[in-house]
Amino acid sequence: MTRPIRVFALLGLVAFSAAFVNGRTEPVPQGTQPANVTIIHAATMLDGRGGSQRNAWIVVRSGTIERIGSSPINIPNAKLIDLGAATLLPGFIDTHVHPGWYLDKNGKRNSNRSGDTPAEAALARAGNLYVTLMAGFTTIQSVAGPEDLELRDAVARGWIPGPRLLTSITQLSNVRVQPDSLRTLVRGLKAQGADLIKLFASQGLGSGGAQTLSDEQIGAICSEAKAQGLRTLVHAISAQSVRAATLAGCNQIDHGMFVTDAELALMAERGTIFGPQVCLVLQNYVDHRDAYNFSDSALAPLKNALPVASAMFSRAVKTPGLKIVFGTDAVAAAHGRNAEEFICRVAAGQSPMDAIVSATSAAAAAIGLGDKIGAIATGYEADLIATEGDPSKDIGATKRVVFVMRSGVRYR
């Protein structure tokens, strides 16, 4: 997060704290009780499952969607929110982020050498969550960061405004750890409160992306996670590592920069979820090379990967039956800009509506919350946003969020 964005986010946090009363984001006159029923009207609604409705009326009671209609609804003492011409959608879900990464007071990607105090680090990370929520992302999945436990709990308790947060706490990547010991590590992460298991099956893009963990190690992690009721998300760059993770029965594979059509078809056949990244994280590194201390040689493979990622994604969306979800890999300086990934995905060949579904109902199913969030449906959590313009016709509207509600609480 750049210094101006961080200041903006922290000012927003202060303003939010001053206005947050009895679960609402505006002052409540002393002596009155806020209604627990809200009626929302929008000219257009996208339900997150590929459907749309004109002139939508939504009843939210105690944080849950109670009713959906196409004509005015009158409930005594209910609060009315008229969104006018804005388009109502389910809150977006980003299945791959790193909210613990921020730009320190020296403008560098935070590290053990940053010199930031614990309070400064906490505020910066809270700021990351705030700008992400304001961008319309009401749920995120953080894949590696021990600070996530505190962030997750602080949001859940209402201490700070932010998206619902799921976390892997850390990542499993040590090639010297034996399979049985990896199984023990999986059980330990569950005991710590992990929502999923993250593993590195390959090198990073800058190192070439070759497979690192053995097939046996990958199989041990993914099978033990399944036995413990946990999902797995795999960092895999090379075709070989993607194939190994797919055959091991892992749930979701991210990146996949160098996959061939054979691996794409295999993932579709096995029902493996694919979470590729097309542009945001790569372009963010290019635009903030000084913050990451990238040399020309270190930056070159990231810059060169931009057209490769676009071409890979174009092939992925043409693969019959492949489950593709939205995940940006947002890191320091990219938080709050998550919607930029939508633009690149559509430019690479995904339809606007499919892009929206990938970040709503498809993403919710991928993270195990498909019966609670990701759609505007009766009985679902009232995670709702609105955009200026219809993103199913103009995907750029995803960057023009004018209304945000999570679990029935209005934040914007």
C-alpha positions in Angstrom: 0.0 0.0 0.0 1.4 3.3 -1.0 1.7 6.1 1.6 -1.3 8.1 0.3 -3.5 5.0 0.1 -2.5 4.0 3.6 -3.4 7.5 5.0 -6.7 7.3 3.2 -7.4 3.9 4.6 -6.5 4.9 8.1 -8.7 8.0 7.9 -11.5 5.8 6.8 -10.9 3.5 9.8 -11.1 6.5 12.1 -14.3 7.7 10.4 -15.8 4.2 10.5 -15.0 3.9 14.2 -16.7 7.2 15.0 -19.8 6.2 13.0 -20.1 2.5 13.9 -23.0 2.3 16.3 -25.1 -0.8 17.1 -24.0 -2.5 13.9 -24.7 0.4 11.6 -22.3 2.8 9.8 -24.2 5.9 10.6 -25.2 7.7 13.8 -28.3 6.5 15.7 -30.2 9.1 17.6 -30.0 8.6 21.4 -32.9 6.7 22.8 -33.9 5.0 19.5 -33.3 1.4 18.4 -32.2 0.8 14.8 -34.5 -1.4 12.8 -33.1 -4.9 12.2 -34.8 -4.9 8.8 -33.5 -3.2 5.7 -35.1 -3.0 2.3 -32.8 -2.4 -0.6 -34.0 -1.4 -4.1 -31.9 -1.4 -7.2 -32.7 -0.9 -10.9 -30.7 -4.0 -11.8 -29.6 -7.0 -9.8 -27.0 -9.7 -10.8 -27.6 -12.8 -8.6 -24.0 -14.1 -8.8 -25.2 -17.3 -10.5 -25.4 -15.8 -14.0 -28.9 -14.5 -13.7 -30.2 -10.9 -13.7 -33.3 -9.1 -12.6 -34.7 -5.6 -13.2 -36.2 -3.5 -10.5 -35.1 -5.7 -7.6 -36.3 -5.4 -4.0 -34.3 -7.2 -1.3 -35.4 -7.6 2.3 -32.5 -8.1 4.8 -33.3 -9.1 8.3 -30.7 -9.6 11.0 -27.9 -9.9 8.4 -29.7 -12.4 6.2 -31.5 -12.1 2.9 -35.2 -12.8 3.8 -37.0 -12.0 0.6 -36.4 -11.0 -3.0 -39.1 -9.4 -5.1 -39.7 -7.3 -8.2 -42.3 -4.9 -6.7 -42.1 -2.5 -3.8 -42.1 -4.1 -0.3 -43.5 -2.2 2.7 -42.4 -3.3 6.2 -43.2 -0.9 9.1 -40.0 0.6 10.6 -37.8 -1.0 8.0 -34.9 1.1 6.7 -35.0 1.7 3.0 -31.8 2.0 0.9 -32.6 3.0 -2.7 -29.6 2.5 -4.9 -31.2 4.2 -7.9 -29.6 3.2 -11.2 -26.8 1.2 -9.6 -26.4 -2.5 -10.1 -26.7 -4.8 -7.1 -24.5 -7.8 -6.8 -23.3 -10.3 -4.2 -20.0 -9.2 -2.5 -16.9 -10.2 -4.5 -14.7 -13.0 -3.2 -10.9 -13.1 -3.8 -9.6 -16.6 -3.2 -5.9 -15.7 -3.1 -4.6 -12.6 -1.3 -1.8 -11.6 1.1 -3.2 -8.9 3.4 -0.1 -9.1 5.6 2.1 -7.6 2.9 2.3 -3.8 2.9 4.7 -1.0 2.1 6.5 0.0 5.2 7.4 3.6 6.4 10.3 3.5 4.0 8.2 2.6 1.0 9.5 -0.9 0.9 7.7 -4.3 1.0 7.6 -5.1 4.7 10.1 -7.6 6.1 11.9 -8.4 9.3 14.2 -5.4 8.6 11.4 -2.9 8.1 11.8 -1.3 11.4 8.0 -0.8 11.7 6.6 -1.1 15.2 4.0 -3.8 15.9 1.3 -1.0 16.0 2.4 0.4 12.6 2.3 -3.1 11.1 -1.2 -3.8 12.6 -2.5 -0.5 11.3 -1.1 -1.0 7.8 -2.7 -4.5 7.6 -6.0 -3.2 8.9 -5.7 -0.6 6.2 -5.3 -3.3 3.6 -8.5 -4.9 4.8 -10.3 -1.6 4.7 -9.5 -0.7 1.2 -10.2 -4.3 0.0 -13.7 -4.1 1.6 -14.4 -0.7 0.1 -13.5 -2.1 -3.3 -16.4 -4.5 -2.9 -14.6 -7.6 -1.8 -16.5 -8.9 1.2 -14.7 -12.2 1.6 -11.0 -13.0 1.0 -8.8 -16.1 1.4 -5.3 -15.3 2.7 -2.8 -18.0 1.8 0.1 -17.7 4.2 0.5 -15.2 7.1 0.5 -16.0 10.8 -0.9 -12.5 11.5 -4.1 -13.7 9.7 -5.5 -15.3 12.8 -5.6 -11.9 14.6 -6.9 -10.1 11.5 -9.6 -12.8 11.0 -10.7 -12.5 14.6 -10.6 -8.7 14.7 -12.9 -8.5 11.7 -15.3 -11.2 13.0 -15.6 -9.3 16.4 -16.3 -6.0 14.6 -13.1 -4.4 15.9 -12.0 -3.4 12.5 -13.9 -3.1 9.2 -12.8 -5.7 6.6 -13.8 -8.7 4.5 -14.6 -12.0 6.0 -11.2 -13.7 6.1 -10.1 -17.3 5.7 -6.5 -18.3 6.2 -4.0 -21.1 5.8 -1.8 -19.4 8.5 1.4 -20.6 6.7 2.5 -22.6 3.7 4.1 -26.1 3.4 7.1 -26.0 1.1 10.1 -27.7 2.7 11.4 -30.4 0.4 13.4 -32.0 3.2 10.3 -32.9 5.4 9.2 -36.5 5.0 5.6 -37.3 4.1 4.6 -38.6 7.5 6.0 -35.4 9.1 4.0 -33.3 6.5 0.9 -35.1 7.7 1.7 -34.1 11.2 2.1 -30.5 10.1 -1.3 -30.6 8.5 -2.9 -31.8 11.7 -1.0 -29.1 13.6 -2.3 -26.3 11.4 -5.9 -27.6 11.8 -5.4 -27.4 15.6 -4.2 -23.8 15.3 -7.4 -22.9 13.4 -6.4 -23.0 9.8 -9.3 -22.8 7.3 -7.3 -24.5 4.6 -3.8 -25.8 3.8 -1.5 -24.0 1.3 1.4 -25.9 -0.2 4.1 -25.0 -2.7 4.5 -27.7 -5.3 6.9 -25.7 -7.4 9.4 -22.9 -7.4 8.3 -19.4 -7.9 7.9 -17.8 -11.4 11.2 -16.0 -11.1 13.1 -19.2 -10.4 11.5 -21.0 -13.4 8.5 -22.7 -11.6 9.9 -26.3 -11.7 8.3 -28.9 -9.4 9.9 -29.0 -5.9 7.8 -31.2 -3.6 7.8 -34.9 -4.7 4.6 -36.6 -5.9 4.6 -38.5 -2.6 4.9 -35.3 -0.5 2.1 -33.6 -2.4 -0.1 -36.6 -2.0 0.6 -36.8 1.7 -0.4 -33.2 2.3 -3.5 -33.3 0.2 -4.8 -36.6 1.5 -4.2 -35.7 5.1 -5.9 -32.4 4.6 -8.9 -34.1 3.2 -8.9 -36.6 6.1 -9.0 -33.6 8.5 -11.8 -31.9 6.6 -9.6 -29.1 5.2 -9.3 -27.9 1.6 -5.9 -27.5 -0.1 -4.6 -24.7 -2.4 -1.5 -25.5 -4.4 1.1 -23.0 -5.7 2.1 -24.7 -9.0 3.7 -22.9 -11.9 5.0 -25.7 -14.2 2.9 -28.1 -16.2 4.5 -31.0 -14.2 3.6 -29.6 -10.8 0.0 -28.9 -11.9 -0.4 -32.4 -13.1 1.1 -33.9 -9.9 -1.2 -31.8 -7.7 -4.2 -32.7 -9.8 -3.5 -36.4 -9.7 -2.9 -36.2 -5.9 -6.5 -35.0 -5.5 -5.7 -31.5 -4.2 -8.7 -29.1 -4.3 -7.4 -25.9 -6.0 -4.4 -25.1 -8.1 -3.3 -21.5 -8.5 -1.0 -19.8 -11.0 -0.5 -22.6 -13.6 1.5 -20.2 -15.8 3.0 -23.0 -18.0 0.1 -25.4 -18.2 -0.6 -27.1 -21.5 -4.0 -28.0 -22.8 -3.5 -31.5 -21.4 -3.3 -30.3 -17.7 -6.3 -28.0 -18.3 -8.3 -30.9 -19.5 -7.1 -33.1 -16.7 -8.2 -30.5 -14.1 -11.6 -30.3 -15.7 -11.9 -34.1 -15.8 -10.9 -34.4 -12.1 -13.0 -31.5 -10.9 -10.0 -29.6 -9.7 -10.5 -25.9 -9.2 -8.2 -23.5 -11.1 -7.3 -20.1 -9.7 -5.0 -18.5 -12.3 -3.6 -14.9 -12.1 -3.7 -12.9 -15.3 -2.2 -9.5 -14.5 -2.7 -7.6 -11.2 0.1 -9.2 -9.3 2.6 -9.2 -12.2 1.8 -5.6 -13.2 2.0 -4.5 -9.5 5.6 -5.9 -9.3 6.5 -4.1 -12.5 5.0 -0.8 -11.3 6.6 -1.0 -7.8 10.0 -2.5 -8.6 11.8 -0.2 -6.2 9.5 -1.2 -3.3 10.5 -4.8 -3.9 14.1 -4.0 -4.7 13.9 -5.9 -8.0 16.9 -5.8 -10.3 16.5 -5.9 -14.0 17.2 -9.6 -14.1 14.7 -10.4 -11.3 12.0 -8.3 -12.9 12.4 -9.6 -16.4 10.6 -13.0 -15.9 7.7 -11.2 -14.2 7.3 -8.7 -17.0 7.7 -11.3 -19.7 5.0 -13.4 -18.0 2.2 -10.9 -18.6 1.5 -12.0 -22.2 2.1 -15.7 -21.2 -0.5 -15.4 -18.4 -3.1 -13.8 -20.8 -2.6 -16.5 -23.4 -2.8 -19.3 -20.8 -6.0 -17.8 -19.4 -7.5 -17.6 -22.9 -6.9 -21.3 -23.3 -8.3 -22.1 -19.8 -11.6 -20.4 -20.4 -12.1 -22.4 -23.6 -11.5 -25.7 -21.7 -14.9 -27.5 -21.3 -15.9 -28.1 -17.7 -12.9 -26.4 -16.1 -13.9 -24.7 -12.8 -12.2 -21.2 -12.8 -12.3 -19.0 -9.8 -11.2 -15.4 -9.1 -7.9 -14.9 -7.2 -5.5 -12.0 -7.6 -2.5 -12.9 -5.4 -2.8 -9.2 -4.2 0.3 -8.2 -2.3 1.7 -4.9 -1.0 0.5 -2.0 -3.1 -2.2 -4.0 -4.8 -4.8 -4.2 -2.1 -8.0 -2.4 -3.0 -7.1 -2.8 -6.6 -8.4 -6.4 -6.9 -11.0 -5.5 -9.5 -8.3 -4.7 -12.0 -7.9 -8.5 -12.5 -11.5 -8.6 -13.9 -10.5 -6.2 -16.7 -7.6 -8.4 -17.8 -9.6 -11.6 -17.6 -12.3 -10.2 -19.9 -9.6 -8.8 -22.2 -8.2 -12.4 -22.4 -11.5 -13.9 -23.5 -13.7 -14.5 -20.4 -17.2 -13.1 -20.7 -18.1 -10.3 -18.2 -20.8 -12.5 -16.6 -18.5 -15.5 -16.2 -15.9 -13.3 -14.6 -18.5 -12.1 -12.1 -19.6 -15.6 -11.4 -16.0 -16.7 -10.8 -15.8 -14.1 -8.0 -19.2 -14.8 -6.5 -21.0 -18.2 -6.5 -18.1 -20.2 -8.0 -15.6 -18.7 -5.5 -17.9 -19.3 -2.6 -18.2 -22.9 -3.6 -14.5 -23.2 -3.9 -13.9 -21.9 -0.3 -16.6 -24.1 1.1 -19.2 -21.4 1.7 -21.4 -21.9 -1.3 -24.5 -22.3 0.8 -23.9 -19.1 2.7 -22.4 -16.4 0.4 -21.7 -15.7 -3.2 -25.3 -15.3 -4.4 -28.3 -13.1 -3.8 -30.7 -15.7 -2.6 -33.1 -16.3 0.2 -31.4 -17.5 3.4 -27.9 -16.3 2.3 -25.8 -13.8 4.2 -26.4 -10.2 3.2 -23.1 -9.7 1.5 -24.1 -7.1 -1.1 -22.4 -4.5 -3.2 -23.5 -2.1 -5.9 -21.6 -0.6 -8.8 -22.1 2.4 -10.9 -23.0 0.8 -14.2 -23.7 -2.9 -15.1 -20.5 -5.0 -14.9 -22.2 -7.7 -17.0 -22.1 -5.2 -19.9 -19.1 -3.1 -18.9 -16.6 -5.0 -16.7 -15.0 -1.7 -15.8 -18.0 -1.1 -13.5 -16.4 -3.5 -11.1 -14.0 -0.7 -10.2 -16.9 1.7 -9.5 -18.3 0.3 -6.3 -20.7 2.7 -4.6 -22.3 0.5 -1.9 -20.9 -2.2 0.4 -22.8 -4.4 2.9 -21.3 -7.4 4.7 -23.6 -9.6 6.9 -26.2 -6.9 6.8 -23.9 -4.1 8.0 -23.5 -1.2 5.7 -20.0 0.0 5.3 -20.3 2.2 2.2 
